[in-house]
């Protein structure tokens, strides 16, 4: 039995196979339409979610399986004080695989240590969001044709953004990736990420101005400033509109640059950008279904059966 806690849990070679499978599922949906018949996915979401929870549910349904679970801590026995360990032991009797989102870092790892079924970390606090990272990697590989040999700008909340941290760590395993970190001083990428890049001799630059670096980018990964990660409302209000990507900024970019965003967006990408062919964030959300289909299929050992 295998779990997914961190995007690095899979080797580069295993990821290639996973992405090949996801692309095949995109092209040949009927081939996989009943492969999880009789299987059940439990979605245990202690935090609000739209894309992650619904894409997991859509993925399982696309594979012919069923879904059960809860969408907030308030609607589970956590509201009565039940521990994650006890919850997963019970869920193990009801389902074949579990996707867990939790506000506390490490909670899915605790669940995996007590579980009798595969557990997928669907986001734990500001720590990891591995299936979003797999979505990002599949999107880049599918639309750019490669993973590596590009310059990626990561813009916005680089301090609390778990999607950013996971993506940086994952991209460090590919050759020729140059990072440009675009953020206000208060939301700079954490020191441990900088230390990781230095230890691997990977090029990176830290800037405040988005306009300054737009012409250099092959990929621009926008993030929202997350109200739920701030300790006070004043700091959030001061920083929430620090970056707004609009048409005039897009005119500075390469013709084949892609704009990605894990969503939800607030104000950081103007709706006028949506019609630009380089805006790939809604396509990215669709790739999230395919990669989760491939992940469920793989962790359940369907291919081996």
Secondary structure, 3 states (H helix, E strand, C coil): CCCECCHHHCCHHHHHHHHHHHHHHHHCHHHHCCCCCCCEEEEEECCCCCHHHHHHHHHHHHCCCEEEEECCHHHCHHHHCCCHHHHHHHHHHHCCEEEEEECCCCHHHHHHHHCCCEEEEEEECCCECHHHHHHHHHHHHHHHCCCCCEEEEEECCCCCCHHHHHHHHHHCCCCCEEEEEECCHHHCCCHHHHHHHHHCCCCEEEECCHHHHHHHCCEEEECCCCHHHCCCHHHHHHHCCCCCECHHHHCCCCCCCEEEECCCCCCCECHHHCCCCCECHHHHHHHHHHHHHHHHHHHCCCCCC
